[in-house]
Amino acid sequence: MTDKTISRHPKIYQAPMEGVIDHHVRELLSAIGGVDVCVTEFVRVTNTRLPRRVFTRLCPEILDGATTATGTPVRLQLLGGNPEAMAINASKAVHFGAKAIDLNFGCPAKTVNNSDGGACLLQTPHRVEAIVGAVRRAVPENIPVTAKIRLGFNDRSSYMDNAQAAAAGGANELAVHARSKIDGYKPPAYWEYIGKIKQQLDIPVIANGDIWTLEAFNRCSEVTGCDAFMFGRSLLARPDLGLQIKAYCANEEYQPMSWQQIVTLLWEYYQTTREIYPEKYMGNRIKQWLAYLKLAFTEAQMFFDKIKRLRDAEAIENLFFLERYGQQERSEAA
Protein backbone atom coordinates (compact mmCIF):
# COMPACT_ATOMS: atom_id res chain seq x y z
CA MET A 1 0.00 0.00 0.00
CA THR A 2 1.45 3.41 -0.94
CA ASP A 3 2.21 5.75 1.95
CA LYS A 4 -0.24 8.65 1.53
CA THR A 5 1.56 10.94 4.01
CA ILE A 6 3.14 13.96 2.34
CA SER A 7 6.57 14.83 3.75
CA ARG A 8 6.83 18.15 5.56
CA HIS A 9 10.39 18.46 4.28
CA PRO A 10 10.52 17.28 0.65
CA LYS A 11 13.87 17.24 -1.11
CA ILE A 12 13.88 19.16 -4.40
CA TYR A 13 16.18 18.30 -7.31
CA GLN A 14 16.82 20.32 -10.46
CA ALA A 15 16.66 18.00 -13.46
CA PRO A 16 19.38 18.07 -16.13
CA MET A 17 18.27 19.61 -19.42
CA GLU A 18 20.81 19.58 -22.23
CA GLY A 19 21.31 22.96 -23.86
CA VAL A 20 18.83 24.61 -21.49
CA ILE A 21 19.92 24.48 -17.85
CA ASP A 22 23.59 25.43 -17.81
CA HIS A 23 25.69 26.66 -14.89
CA HIS A 24 24.33 30.19 -15.32
CA VAL A 25 20.76 28.97 -14.86
CA ARG A 26 21.78 26.73 -11.96
CA GLU A 27 23.29 29.78 -10.30
CA LEU A 28 20.08 31.78 -10.67
CA LEU A 29 17.76 28.96 -9.59
CA SER A 30 19.83 28.09 -6.53
CA ALA A 31 19.99 31.77 -5.54
CA ILE A 32 16.16 31.93 -5.56
CA GLY A 33 16.11 28.97 -3.17
CA GLY A 34 14.05 25.83 -2.78
CA VAL A 35 16.42 23.60 -4.78
CA ASP A 36 18.46 21.15 -2.69
CA VAL A 37 20.47 19.43 -5.44
CA CYS A 38 21.42 20.47 -8.99
CA VAL A 39 22.35 18.03 -11.76
CA THR A 40 24.41 19.04 -14.80
CA GLU A 41 23.80 18.45 -18.48
CA PHE A 42 25.34 15.11 -19.46
CA VAL A 43 29.01 14.66 -20.29
CA ARG A 44 29.14 12.27 -23.25
CA VAL A 45 31.50 9.34 -22.59
CA THR A 46 32.71 7.14 -25.46
CA ASN A 47 35.92 5.16 -25.27
CA THR A 48 38.35 7.97 -24.48
CA ARG A 49 39.76 9.46 -21.31
CA LEU A 50 38.28 12.92 -21.19
CA PRO A 51 40.43 15.91 -20.22
CA ARG A 52 39.53 18.21 -17.36
CA ARG A 53 38.24 20.95 -19.67
CA VAL A 54 35.38 18.69 -20.85
CA PHE A 55 34.12 18.27 -17.29
CA THR A 56 34.63 21.90 -16.29
CA ARG A 57 32.92 23.22 -19.43
CA LEU A 58 29.61 21.71 -18.34
CA CYS A 59 30.30 21.77 -14.62
CA PRO A 60 32.64 24.66 -13.69
CA GLU A 61 31.36 24.23 -10.13
CA ILE A 62 33.73 21.28 -9.62
CA LEU A 63 36.55 23.82 -9.45
CA ASP A 64 34.94 25.37 -6.39
CA GLY A 65 33.72 22.56 -4.18
CA ALA A 66 31.05 21.27 -6.61
CA THR A 67 28.47 23.72 -5.31
CA THR A 68 26.83 26.85 -6.65
CA ALA A 69 27.80 30.20 -5.15
CA THR A 70 24.93 29.87 -2.68
CA GLY A 71 26.09 26.41 -1.59
CA THR A 72 23.71 24.10 -3.48
CA PRO A 73 25.45 20.78 -4.30
CA VAL A 74 25.96 20.06 -8.02
CA ARG A 75 26.14 16.51 -9.34
CA LEU A 76 28.04 15.79 -12.54
CA GLN A 77 26.09 13.63 -14.97
CA LEU A 78 27.74 11.12 -17.30
CA LEU A 79 26.16 9.35 -20.28
CA GLY A 80 27.53 6.34 -22.13
CA GLY A 81 27.21 2.61 -22.72
CA ASN A 82 30.72 1.32 -22.00
CA PRO A 83 31.12 0.34 -18.32
CA GLU A 84 34.91 0.56 -18.34
CA ALA A 85 34.98 3.97 -20.03
CA MET A 86 32.27 5.27 -17.72
CA ALA A 87 34.21 4.06 -14.69
CA ILE A 88 37.49 5.58 -15.86
CA ASN A 89 35.93 8.94 -16.58
CA ALA A 90 33.92 8.97 -13.36
CA SER A 91 37.16 8.44 -11.48
CA LYS A 92 38.81 11.26 -13.40
CA ALA A 93 35.88 13.57 -12.73
CA VAL A 94 36.16 12.90 -9.00
CA HIS A 95 39.89 13.57 -9.21
CA PHE A 96 39.11 16.95 -10.80
CA GLY A 97 36.66 17.84 -8.03
CA ALA A 98 33.28 16.18 -8.64
CA LYS A 99 31.55 15.29 -5.37
CA ALA A 100 28.81 13.09 -6.85
CA ILE A 101 28.27 11.22 -10.13
CA ASP A 102 24.87 10.87 -11.77
CA LEU A 103 24.31 8.37 -14.60
CA ASN A 104 21.93 9.09 -17.48
CA PHE A 105 19.71 6.21 -18.60
CA GLY A 106 16.82 8.44 -19.55
CA CYS A 107 17.73 10.69 -22.47
CA PRO A 108 15.24 9.93 -25.29
CA ALA A 109 17.08 11.81 -28.07
CA LYS A 110 17.57 9.69 -31.21
CA THR A 111 21.14 10.85 -31.76
CA VAL A 112 22.04 9.83 -28.21
CA ASN A 113 20.20 6.50 -28.36
CA ASN A 114 21.74 5.66 -31.74
CA SER A 115 25.16 6.16 -30.17
CA ASP A 116 24.58 3.67 -27.35
CA GLY A 117 23.63 6.12 -24.65
CA GLY A 118 20.64 7.25 -22.62
CA ALA A 119 17.29 5.46 -22.73
CA CYS A 120 18.35 2.80 -25.25
CA LEU A 121 20.21 1.05 -22.43
CA LEU A 122 16.88 0.35 -20.73
CA GLN A 123 16.36 -2.42 -23.31
CA THR A 124 19.05 -4.41 -21.50
CA PRO A 125 18.79 -4.04 -17.71
CA HIS A 126 21.95 -6.09 -17.18
CA ARG A 127 23.90 -3.33 -18.92
CA VAL A 128 22.38 -0.74 -16.59
CA GLU A 129 23.58 -2.80 -13.63
CA ALA A 130 27.02 -3.26 -15.20
CA ILE A 131 27.51 0.48 -15.80
CA VAL A 132 26.30 1.51 -12.36
CA GLY A 133 28.42 -1.21 -10.77
CA ALA A 134 31.58 -0.24 -12.67
CA VAL A 135 31.23 3.41 -11.69
CA ARG A 136 30.39 2.54 -8.09
CA ARG A 137 33.57 0.47 -7.78
CA ALA A 138 35.69 3.13 -9.48
CA VAL A 139 34.96 6.04 -7.16
CA PRO A 140 35.46 6.38 -3.40
CA GLU A 141 32.70 5.13 -1.14
CA ASN A 142 31.92 8.64 0.10
CA ILE A 143 31.09 9.80 -3.45
CA PRO A 144 27.38 9.25 -4.18
CA VAL A 145 26.62 7.42 -7.44
CA THR A 146 23.06 8.09 -8.56
CA ALA A 147 21.09 7.18 -11.66
CA LYS A 148 18.14 8.46 -13.64
CA ILE A 149 15.92 6.15 -15.69
CA ARG A 150 12.67 6.23 -17.60
CA LEU A 151 10.03 3.51 -17.30
CA GLY A 152 11.36 1.71 -20.36
CA PHE A 153 12.25 2.12 -24.01
CA ASN A 154 9.58 0.83 -26.41
CA ASP A 155 7.06 0.40 -23.60
CA ARG A 156 6.90 0.49 -19.79
CA SER A 157 7.14 -3.25 -19.15
CA SER A 158 10.79 -3.21 -18.01
CA TYR A 159 10.38 -0.45 -15.41
CA MET A 160 11.01 -2.66 -12.39
CA ASP A 161 13.84 -4.63 -13.99
CA ASN A 162 15.76 -1.45 -14.70
CA ALA A 163 15.07 0.06 -11.29
CA GLN A 164 16.29 -3.09 -9.57
CA ALA A 165 19.30 -3.24 -11.89
CA ALA A 166 20.38 0.27 -10.90
CA ALA A 167 19.96 -0.58 -7.22
CA ALA A 168 21.82 -3.89 -7.62
CA GLY A 169 24.70 -2.03 -9.26
CA GLY A 170 25.07 0.08 -6.15
CA ALA A 171 23.23 3.32 -6.95
CA ASN A 172 22.73 5.44 -3.85
CA GLU A 173 19.60 7.08 -5.25
CA LEU A 174 17.35 6.56 -8.26
CA ALA A 175 15.43 9.28 -10.11
CA VAL A 176 12.56 7.97 -12.23
CA HIS A 177 10.99 9.92 -15.08
CA ALA A 178 7.47 8.52 -15.17
CA ARG A 179 7.36 7.83 -18.91
CA SER A 180 9.02 5.47 -21.39
CA LYS A 181 11.22 6.65 -24.24
CA ILE A 182 8.31 6.20 -26.65
CA ASP A 183 6.08 8.29 -24.37
CA GLY A 184 8.52 11.17 -24.81
CA TYR A 185 7.23 14.16 -22.86
CA LYS A 186 3.56 13.74 -23.71
CA PRO A 187 1.17 13.74 -20.76
CA PRO A 188 0.28 11.96 -18.67
CA ALA A 189 3.13 10.93 -16.44
CA TYR A 190 2.61 7.45 -15.00
CA TRP A 191 3.41 8.13 -11.34
CA GLU A 192 1.92 4.85 -10.18
CA TYR A 193 4.98 3.02 -11.56
CA ILE A 194 7.23 5.14 -9.37
CA GLY A 195 5.14 4.19 -6.36
CA LYS A 196 5.67 0.50 -7.13
CA ILE A 197 9.42 1.04 -7.56
CA LYS A 198 9.63 2.83 -4.22
CA GLN A 199 7.91 -0.08 -2.52
CA GLN A 200 10.53 -2.51 -3.85
CA LEU A 201 13.79 -0.59 -3.43
CA ASP A 202 15.72 0.17 -0.26
CA ILE A 203 17.35 3.30 -1.72
CA PRO A 204 15.75 6.75 -2.04
CA VAL A 205 13.54 7.12 -5.13
CA ILE A 206 13.05 10.55 -6.72
CA ALA A 207 9.83 11.22 -8.63
CA ASN A 208 10.09 13.14 -11.91
CA GLY A 209 7.59 14.12 -14.58
CA ASP A 210 4.65 16.52 -15.02
CA ILE A 211 4.81 18.17 -11.60
CA TRP A 212 3.87 21.67 -12.75
CA THR A 213 1.76 22.95 -9.86
CA LEU A 214 1.14 22.48 -6.15
CA GLU A 215 -1.93 20.42 -7.03
CA ALA A 216 0.15 18.12 -9.25
CA PHE A 217 2.81 17.87 -6.54
CA ASN A 218 0.15 16.85 -4.05
CA ARG A 219 -1.18 14.11 -6.34
CA CYS A 220 2.31 12.86 -7.21
CA SER A 221 3.21 12.69 -3.52
CA GLU A 222 0.13 10.66 -2.74
CA VAL A 223 0.52 8.27 -5.67
CA THR A 224 4.27 7.65 -5.31
CA GLY A 225 4.82 7.99 -1.57
CA CYS A 226 8.06 9.80 -2.42
CA ASP A 227 9.62 12.56 -0.37
CA ALA A 228 12.07 13.60 -3.10
CA PHE A 229 11.09 15.20 -6.42
CA MET A 230 12.91 16.33 -9.57
CA PHE A 231 11.84 19.30 -11.69
CA GLY A 232 13.04 20.37 -15.13
CA ARG A 233 10.65 22.19 -17.45
CA SER A 234 8.30 23.05 -14.59
CA LEU A 235 11.13 24.71 -12.66
CA LEU A 236 11.89 26.90 -15.64
CA ALA A 237 8.19 27.79 -15.91
CA ARG A 238 7.99 28.56 -12.19
CA PRO A 239 11.52 29.27 -10.92
CA ASP A 240 10.39 29.40 -7.30
CA LEU A 241 8.37 26.17 -7.48
CA GLY A 242 10.67 24.57 -4.91
CA LEU A 243 9.95 27.37 -2.45
CA GLN A 244 6.22 27.11 -3.15
CA ILE A 245 6.28 23.38 -2.43
CA LYS A 246 8.32 23.69 0.75
CA ALA A 247 6.05 26.42 2.11
CA TYR A 248 3.00 24.32 1.23
CA CYS A 249 4.40 21.25 3.00
CA ALA A 250 5.34 23.27 6.08
CA ASN A 251 1.89 24.93 6.08
CA GLU A 252 3.51 28.35 5.75
CA GLU A 253 2.36 31.40 3.81
CA TYR A 254 4.25 32.12 0.60
CA GLN A 255 3.76 34.67 -2.16
CA PRO A 256 4.89 33.23 -5.53
CA MET A 257 7.21 35.28 -7.71
CA SER A 258 5.53 38.05 -9.66
CA TRP A 259 6.09 38.72 -13.35
CA GLN A 260 8.12 41.78 -12.36
CA GLN A 261 10.48 39.55 -10.38
CA ILE A 262 10.68 37.15 -13.31
CA VAL A 263 11.69 40.00 -15.64
CA THR A 264 14.44 40.96 -13.20
CA LEU A 265 15.62 37.34 -13.20
CA LEU A 266 15.71 37.28 -17.01
CA TRP A 267 17.62 40.56 -17.04
CA GLU A 268 20.25 39.07 -14.72
CA TYR A 269 20.53 36.07 -17.03
CA TYR A 270 20.84 38.31 -20.07
CA GLN A 271 23.60 40.35 -18.45
CA THR A 272 25.45 37.18 -17.48
CA THR A 273 25.30 35.59 -20.93
CA ARG A 274 25.32 38.52 -23.37
CA GLU A 275 29.11 38.42 -23.87
CA ILE A 276 29.21 34.66 -24.40
CA TYR A 277 27.26 34.39 -27.64
CA PRO A 278 27.81 36.00 -31.05
CA GLU A 279 25.61 38.99 -31.87
CA LYS A 280 23.41 37.00 -34.25
CA TYR A 281 22.42 34.80 -31.30
CA MET A 282 21.86 37.75 -28.98
CA GLY A 283 19.01 37.05 -26.57
CA ASN A 284 18.46 33.45 -27.72
CA ARG A 285 18.79 32.05 -24.22
CA ILE A 286 16.21 34.53 -22.94
CA LYS A 287 13.83 33.54 -25.73
CA GLN A 288 14.37 29.89 -24.88
CA TRP A 289 13.52 30.46 -21.22
CA LEU A 290 10.45 32.49 -22.17
CA ALA A 291 9.13 29.44 -24.05
CA TYR A 292 8.78 27.75 -20.66
CA LEU A 293 7.74 30.83 -18.67
CA LYS A 294 4.78 31.47 -20.93
CA LEU A 295 3.31 28.19 -19.68
CA ALA A 296 2.85 29.86 -16.29
CA PHE A 297 2.80 33.61 -16.98
CA THR A 298 0.53 35.22 -19.55
CA GLU A 299 2.89 38.21 -19.64
CA ALA A 300 5.70 35.95 -20.87
CA GLN A 301 3.91 35.34 -24.16
CA MET A 302 3.56 39.06 -24.76
CA PHE A 303 7.19 39.69 -23.88
CA PHE A 304 8.27 36.83 -26.16
CA ASP A 305 6.27 38.28 -29.06
CA LYS A 306 8.15 41.56 -28.62
CA ILE A 307 11.64 40.09 -28.27
CA LYS A 308 11.57 37.08 -30.60
CA ARG A 309 12.89 38.90 -33.69
CA LEU A 310 15.33 41.21 -31.92
CA ARG A 311 19.05 40.59 -32.45
CA ASP A 312 20.49 43.98 -31.54
CA ALA A 313 21.71 44.41 -27.95
CA GLU A 314 20.45 47.99 -27.68
CA ALA A 315 16.95 47.02 -28.85
CA ILE A 316 16.81 44.08 -26.43
CA GLU A 317 18.00 46.21 -23.55
CA ASN A 318 15.51 48.95 -24.34
CA LEU A 319 12.73 46.37 -24.32
CA PHE A 320 13.89 45.10 -20.93
CA PHE A 321 13.92 48.67 -19.62
CA LEU A 322 10.34 49.24 -20.74
CA GLU A 323 9.20 45.88 -19.37
CA ARG A 324 10.86 46.45 -16.00
CA TYR A 325 10.12 50.10 -15.36
CA GLY A 326 7.08 50.53 -17.57
CA GLN A 327 5.37 47.70 -15.72
CA GLN A 328 6.34 49.29 -12.42
CA GLU A 329 4.89 52.66 -13.41
CA ARG A 330 1.65 51.05 -14.57
CA SER A 331 1.43 49.14 -11.29
CA GLU A 332 1.96 52.27 -9.21
CA ALA A 333 -0.61 54.18 -11.29
CA ALA A 334 -3.16 51.44 -10.71
N, C-alpha and C positions, 0 to 999 in steps of 0.2 A: 504494500500500500504506500503511495507517495506521501511524504511528509508535507502537510498543507501549511505548516507554520512558515511565515515569511520572516527571514532574518532581520533583526534590527540593525545589523551592521554588514550589509552586503559588500562584497569586494568587487570593484569595478575595473575592468580591463579595457584598454584601447586596442581595437583590432588592427592588424596590419592591412594596409591598402596600398598596393604597388602604384607608384606614380601619383599618389594623392596625399597620403599622410607621411610627410617627410619629417626631418628633425625640427624644422621650423614650426610645423603644425603641432608636433608633440610638445614643443616648448610652450606654445600658446595655450593648448588644452590643459597641460599640467599646471600652468599658472592660474587658470580659472579655478581649478580644484575639482575634486570629486573623482578623479582617476587615480587608482592605486598602482597600476602597472601599465607601462607602455610596451608595445611590441613593434619592432622595426619591419619595414618592407623586407622581402626575402633576399638573401645573398645566394645567388645561383652557384651551386657546387657541381662541377663535372668530375674530371679525373686529375685535376691539377691542384697544386698547393698554392692557395691564394695569398698574395702579398697583403701587408697591413692596410695599404691604401684602399683596397676593395672593401674591407670591413669598415674602415673609418668613413668612407664616402657615404655609406648608408646609415652608419651608426657612429657619428663623431662623439657621442656621449661616452664611448668606451675609453676615450682619452682622459676623461674626468670622472672616474668612479662609476661609470655606466648608469648615471642618473641625469635627469634634466636639471636645469639651474635651480628649480624649486624642490629638488630632492626626490622626484618620482623615479623609481627603478625602471630601467629600459632593458628589455630582453632582445638579444640578437637572434633573428630568425634565419635558418638555413633551409635550403630546398635542394633536393637531389635524390637520385636513386641508387647510388653506389655506397654501401655501408662503410667501406674502408675510407673512401674519399671524404665522406661526411664526418667520420671520426677524426681524421687527420686535421681537417679544417676547423672542426669544433675545438680541438685542442689548441690550434694556432690562435683562434679567436679569443679563447680564455687567456692565452699567453699575452695577447695584446691588450687585454683589459675587460673582456666580456665577463659579466657576473652571472649570466644565465643564458642558456641556449634553448631556443624554441624551434621545433621541427615542423615544416609545412607539408601536410598531407591533404590539403584542402583546396589548393588553387585549381579552378576549373578551366583556366585559359588553355585553348587548343595548342598554342605554341609551346607552353610549358608541359602539358601532358604528352605531346608528341616527342618531347625530349626527355622522357622518363623522369618526370618530376610532378609534384603536386598530387591531385586527386587520382591520377591514373594508378598510383601505387595501392589504392584501396581495393583494386581487383585481386591483389595477392597479399592477404593479411600477414603471411609469414615474412614478407619483405618489410612491412611496417615494423614488425617486431625486431627483425635483424638490424634495421637502420637505427631504431631507438636504442637497442642493446649495444651496438657498436659505439654510438656517441656516449651513452651512459658510462661505458667502461673507459672511454678515452679521456674523460674530464674528471677533475677531483670530485669527491663525494659531496663537498659543500656547494658545488655549482648545480643549481636546479636544471634538469633537462625536462622540458615540457613539449607537448605535441598538440597540433590542431588537426582535426579530421572533419570530413563531411560524413553523411550517413551511408555513403556508398558511391559507386561510379555510375553504372547504367541504371541502377535502382537502389532501393534502401535495404535490401535483404542482408547485406553483409555488415550492417551497422555494429552489431555486438561483437562480431569476430574482429573487426578492426579496433574497436575500443579495448577489447581484452588483449589484443596483440600489443598495443601501445603500452598498456599497463604491465604486461609480461616482460616487455623489453626494459622496463625500469623507469618509465616516465613518472615524474613527480606530480604532474597535473595533466589533465586532458581537457582541451577546449573542443566543443562539438558544435559545428554549424549544422543547424537542424534541417538540412536539405542534402540531396545527393548531387553529384556533378550534373546530371541531366536536369535536375530541378532548377539549376542555375541560381538566380536570385528572385525567381517568381514566388509570390505568396501562394499558399501559406508556408510558414515554417512548421515543421513537425516536431514540436517540443516534447510530445509524449515519448519519442524515442530517447531523448536525453534523460527523461525520468527513469526509463528502464535501465539505461547505462549506469546512472548514478546508483541505482539499487544494487548493481552487480559489482561495481568497482570499489576498492578500498582507498583510492586516491581521490583528491578533489576533482570535481567535474565542473566545467565552466560552460554555461549556456550561452549560445550565440545564435542570432537570427531573428529579424523582424521585431525587435524590441524598440519601438519608436516613441512610445508614450508611457506615462505612469500606469495607465490602464493595461497596456500590453505587458509591462514589467510585472504587474500584479498577477496577471494570468500565467505568464511564463513561470513565475516563482511557484505558483500553486501546482502547475502541471509537472514541473521538473523536480521540485524539492531542492533546487540548487540555492546556494548562498553566494555564488560568484557568477558574474555575467560579463560578456564581452560585447562591445559596441563599436561599429565601424561607421557605416553610412548615417545611422541615427545620431551618432555623436557629432558628426559634421553638421547635421540638420539642426541639432539642439546642443550646442557646445557645452552647456551647463547641465546636461541630462544626468550626469553622475551626481551633481549636487542636488538636483531635484529628487532623485531616487533616495539619496541618503537622508534628506530632510523628511521625505514621506515615511521612510521606514522608522525614523526616530520620532515620528509624530511631531515634527517641528514645522513652524511656519517658514516658507521660503518664497521669494518673489523671483520668478524666472527672468532671465536676461531679456531686456527690451531690444527692439530693433536698433535703437540708438547705440546701445552697448555693442551690438553685433557689428554695426558699421565701424565703430572704434576698433574692434578686434580685426576686421578686414583691413583697415588702414594700417594697423601695426604690421600685419602680414605683408601688405604691399610694400611698406617701407623696408622691411627685412629682406624681401626677395627682389626688389626692383633692379638691383645692380647685378643680379646673378644671370638674368636671361637677356638675350639679344632684344633690341628694340621692337622687332617685328612680333615678338612674343610677349610684349609688355602687357601686364595685367591678366595673362592667361590663367595663372593660378587663382586669382581672385574670381574669375569667371567660372572656373571649375568648382570652387567652393560654393559659389552662389547657386549652382545647379542642385546642390543638396539643401542649402538654406531655404530655397523657395518651396521646399516640401513642408516647411514649418512656419515660414514668415511670408505673408502676402506681399510685403514691401520688397522682399528679395527679388521677386519676379520683375517688379517695376524697375528696380535698380539694375538688374541684369539686362533688361531691354535697352537701358540707356548706355550701358558700358560695353555691350557685347561686340560692337564694331570699332571701338576706340583702340588705337595702337600708340598714340602719342602720349608721352608722360604728362605733359602739361594739361591736356584735355582730361585725362584720367584723374589727375589731382584736383582739377577744378570741379569735377563731378563729385569727388569725395567731399570737397569743401562744402558744396551746396547741400549734399546729403546729410552731412554732420551738423552744420550750423543752420542751414535752412530748416531742417526738421526741428531743431531746437527752438528757433524763432516761432515756428508755427505752433509748437507745443505751448510755449509761453503765452502766445496770443490767445490760444484757446482757453 
